[in-house]
Amino acid sequence: MPIWKRNLIVCWFGMFVTGVGMSQIAPILPLYIKQLGADNAESVAQLSGLAFGATFIISAIFSPIWGKAADKYGRKPMLLRASLGMAVVVGSMGFAHHVYVLIGLRLLQGVITGYSTACTTLIATQTDQEHAGYALGTLSTANIAGSLLGPTIGGFVAENFGLQNSFFITGVLLFIAFLTTAFFVKENFVRKHQTAPSLKDVWDAVPEKSLTVTLFVTFFVLTVALYSVEPIITVYITQISGNAAHVALMAGITFSASGLANIVAAPRLGKLSDRIGAHRVILVALIAAGVLFIPQAFVRNAWELMGLRFLFGLTAGGLTPSINILLKKITPQRLTGRIFGFNMSAGYLGVFGGALLGGQIAAFFSTRDVFFITGALLLLNGGWVYFKLYRKLNRQEAVLAKN
């Protein structure tokens, strides 16, 4: 088996497990905080939001730092650091005796993250051009699927094995990811003993600044769209079904439907990006995703919503691998870790921003308006991509074809 393919398999498992580890706490957090001593509903809601969101904000800050370290010391050491660190921290959450200990551990989890950034950089730099789209497309499914399926997995484990055991089980899975990384990931990395470039030096060395910013913003908007429904999905399903029975399970399945679709679509759309151009896939996927959000506001039952969320996941599956392919193409290899680190920061901010946006829209307007506004955001991003990215790359292709 080629080294890039073996690394891809190991990284996929590790990124999926770390995605689950980051998000599995969402459905059980209020219950666990109440168990730890929060004495009223307002405190539980406030502390739950703080404990969930803080991890992603801190991750957004530290992701570029670990990306820089990956460029300097190698990607495998960063994989080992992140997987072992998260195994210890997530497992320790099961021993928390006070809610502020839990929040502190969530903050520490955000600090030591970086597995996804190192994996993406490793695969991008060690996979040949012919297989890059397939490899990055397959890899992109891991983190998104782990993040979207994490709440369902966390809720299932907590219901069947207990709240504390959900942390212990996730910690064990993360430790397995550490062991598989240690024994099976191979990296040919030669450390260059030189002063690490400053942030200004890195930005000055980026040849396509406008395209890079456009890709960062597009990844941010994608993650906002993926997570904008998280705060309102349970309420919305209750409204359209009129039946509270199994609403939590239905909400978990509905939220995870886009993650399942992503697993199906991303590798195939990654290959398609290699053939027809990633910029074309990004534009079509953004428009299709924006259009598919609008009918979600008119569904009559949970099954219709599930179907539309699945279709949305198919379109979203074309965005992450295509963004990574273009970033790999326009970024000098010595800066790949830093640039992918910034892109991952945009994603973490999108998770936090999406959940915040969805909750605020529902509070000030209505749950249905979440779908209208998120769809409009995707379509506006599609228009920006057309003018800033699509037309420019098409012109470059035409010039190369003439020559």
N, C-alpha and C positions, 0 to 999 in steps of 0.2 A: 504494500500500500504506500503511495506517495506520502512524503512527510507532511505536505500541506493538508492532505485529506485527513490524516490521523490527528493533526493539530486542530482541524476544523471540528472533528467529532468530539474531542475532549473539551474544546472551548465552548461548543454548543451546549453540552451538558452543564458546564460550569456557569455559563451565562444564564441558562434557564433557572438553575438552582438559586443563583444570586438574585435574579429577578423575583423569584418566589420569596426569597428571604427579605427583600426590600418591601414587598407589598402584602405578604400574607397576614400581616397584623391588622389590616384595615377592618375586616368584619368582627374581629374579636377584641379590638382595642377598647371600645366602650365597656364591654363586659369585664375585661381584665383590670381596667382602671377602677371600676366600681368595686371589684374584688379587693383591690389594693387600698381601698379606704375612701374614695371620693363619695361624698355623702348626699349629693343632689344632682338632678339631671343637668342643670346649667354647668356645674363644675365638670361633670363627665364629658359633656360636649366640648367645652373649652379646652380641657386637657387632652382630649382625643385629637382635636385638630392640631394642637401644638406638637404632640408626640408624632403624629403621622407626617405633617408637613415639614417639620424641622429637619428630618433626615434628608429630604430632597434638596432643601436650600443649602445645607452644609455640603452635600455631595456636589452640587453645582459649583461651589467655591473650590473644592479640593480636586475635582476631576482634572482640570488643566495642570495642577501641580503634579499629580501622579502621571499624567501624560508626558510632562517634561522629564520626570524621573525614568519613565519607560524609554525615552529617546537616549537618555544618558547611561543608564545601567543595564538596559535590556528589558524585554517584555515579560519573560518568564519569571524573574524575581518579583515583578509587580503582581503577577497572577498568584504566586505563592503567598505573598504578603496579604493580598486582599482576601483570598479564600480562607486562609487560616484565621486571619483577624476576624472576619465575619462569623466564622464557625464559633469562635470563642464568645464574641459579643452577643450574637443572637441566642446561643445556648444559655448565656448568663441571664438573659431576660426572664427565663423561667424561674430564676432564684430571686428576682426583684422583690423586696419587702416593702417598698414605698413607691408611690407613683412618680416621684422625682428621680428615683433611681432608674426607673424605666425610661423616663425622658432623657436622662443623662446617657444611658446606653444607646438610645436612638440617635442622639447627637454623635456619639463615638462611632456608631455604625456609618453615619454619613462621612465622617473623617476618613475612615479606613477603606471606603469603597474604591473602586478603580479597576475591578476585574474586567468589566465590559470594555473600557477604554483600551486596556492592554491587549485584550483578545482581538478587538477590531484592528488595532495597529499591527499585531503579529500576523494576522491573516492577510491584511492588505499589503504588507511588505514582503511576505514570503510566498505568496501565491502568484503564479505566472499570469500574464495578461489574459490568456485564453480562458482561464477558469475563474478569473477575479469576480465576474458578475455572479456566477453560481455560488461561489464560496461566500461572498459578502451577503448575498441574498439569503442563503441558508442561515448564516450566522445572525442576521438581523431578526429572524423569527424567534430566536432563543430569548433575548431580553424582553421583547414585547410580549411574547407568549407567557413567559414567566411572570411578568408584571400584571398581565390581565387575568391569568389563571390563578395567580397567587391568592387573591381574596377568596375564591371558591375553594381552593385547596386548604387554606387556613381555616375557613369555616367548617369544612368537612372534618379535618383532623381534630379541631377543638370540640366539635359536637360528639365525636366518637371516642376520643382519647383524653379529653380534658384540655383546659386552657394552657396550663403550664407545659404539658407534653407537646403542644404544637411548636413551642420554641425549641424544645429538646430535639424533636424529630428534624426540624429544619436545620439545627446546628449540626446534627450528624450528617445530613445530606451535604452541607457545605464542607464538612471535613472530608467526605468522600471525594468532593470536587478538588480539594487540596491534594489528596493522595494521587488521583488520576493525573492531575497537572504535573505533580512532581515526577511521576514515573513515565509518563507517555508524551508530554509535550517536548518537542525538540526545537531549539532555536540556534541559528548561526548568527551570533551577535558579536561584533568586535567593538569593544569600548574605545572611544576616541578621547584621549586625555586633553580636553580643551575646556576653556571657560564656557559655561552654558550661556546661550544668548538671552538677553533680556526680552521682556514682552515686546518692547518697541522694535528690537532687532528682528524678532520672529515676524512681526507684522510687516516690517519693511521688506523681509525676504519672501513674503507671499506674493507670487506673481499675478494672481487674479483676485484682487481684493474684493471687487464688486460681486463676482460670482461666489466667492467664499461666504460673504455676508448673506447673500440670497439663500444659499444652502443652509446656513445656520438658522435663519428665520423660518425657512420652510420646515425644518425638523422641529423647531419650537411649535409652530402652528399645528403640525401633525400630532404631536403629543398633547397639546391643548385639546384638540378634537377627540382624541382617544379617551381622555379623562374628564371631559366636561360633563359627561352623563353620570359619573360615579356618585356625586352627592344626591342626585335626584332619581336614580333608577328605581330604587325601592318604592319611593312615593309614587312615581309615575305608573309603575306596574299595578300598584294598589288602585290607582285612579281608573285605569282602563280595564282592569279585570273585575273590580268591585268585590273581590274575594281576598281576604287576608290569609287564607290557607296556603302554606308553602311559598309565601311571597318572597322570603329571603332566598330560598333555593332558586326560584324562578329569576330573581334579580341577579344572582351570581352567575347563572347559566347565560342570561342575556348579556351581561357585561363581558363575559368570557367569550362570547360567540365571535367577536371581532378578532380575538387572539387566535382562535382555532383557524379562522379563515386566513389569517396572516401566515400561519405555518404552511398552509396549502399553497398560497399564492406567491410568497416572497422568492423562493428559489427559482420558480418558473419566470417570474417577471425580472429577476436578476439576469437570467440568461437572455431574455428578450432585450434588456438594456444593452447587453454586449452586442447584439445583432443590429438593432435599429437606432441606438443612441439613448443614453440615460436621460437626456433632457426632454426627449419626446415622451418617455414613460412618465416622468415627473409631471409634465403638463397635463396629460390625459388623466392620470391618476388623481391629481388635485381637483380637476373639474368634475370627474365622476364621483369622488368622495363628497364634494360640496353638494352636488345634486342629490345624492342618496341620503344626506342628512335631513332634507326638507320633508319627505314623506313620513319620516319617523314621528313627526308631530301630529300625524293624522291616523295613526294605527288604532285599531279597535280592540286588540287583545295582545297579550304578551308574545304569542307565537309570531304574529306579524312583525312585531318589534325585533324579535330574535332573528328572523329572516333578513330584515333590512340591516341589522347590525353585522350579520355574517357577510352580506354583500359589501358593506362599507369596509370590512376587514380585508376583503379581496382587493379592493382598490388601494387601501392603505399599504398593503403588502408590496406595492410597486414603488413606494416612496423611499423607505429607509435604505434598501440596497442601492437604489439609483443615486441617492444623495451620497452614500459612501463611495460608490464607484467614481463619481465626479470629483469628490474631495481627494481621493487617491490620485486621480489623473492630474489635477491642477496643483498638487502640493509637492514640494521637494521632499524626498524620502527622509532627509535628516529632521524634518519638522513634522512628520506624520503623526507622531504621538501627541504633540502639543495641539495640532489642529483637530484631531479626533477627540482630544480631551475637551476642547472648547465646544465641539459639536455635542458631546455627551452632556456638558453643562446646560446647553440649550434644551436638551431633552428633559433633564431633571427639573429645570425651571418650568417647562411645559407641563409636567405632571402636577406640580404645585399650582401653577397658574390655571390649568384646566379645571381642577377641582374647585379652586377659588371662584373662577368665572361662572361655572355651572351653578354653584350654590348662590352666588349673588344675583344672577339673572332670575333664578327661580324665586328668590326672596322678594325682589323688586317688581318682577313682571309675572311670569308663570313658568311651570315646568316645560310646557310646549315651546315657549320662546327660546329655551336653551338650544333646541334643534335648529330653529330658524337662524339664530345669531351665529352659532357654530358653523352652519352651512355657508352663511354669507362670508365668514372669516376665511374659510377654505377657498371660496370662489375669488375673493379679493386677492388672496395669496397666489392663486392661479394666474390672475391678470398680471400681477407683479412679476411672476416667473416668466411669463410670455415676453414681456418687454425687456427684462433685465438679463435673462438667461437663454431662453429658447431662440430668440431672433439672433442673438450674438453668436451662439454656437452653430446655428444654421449657416450664417454668413461665413464663419471659419471653415465649415465643411465645404461650402461652395468654392472658396478660394483654393483649398487643398485639392479639390476635384479638378479645377482648371489647370493647376500646376502638375 
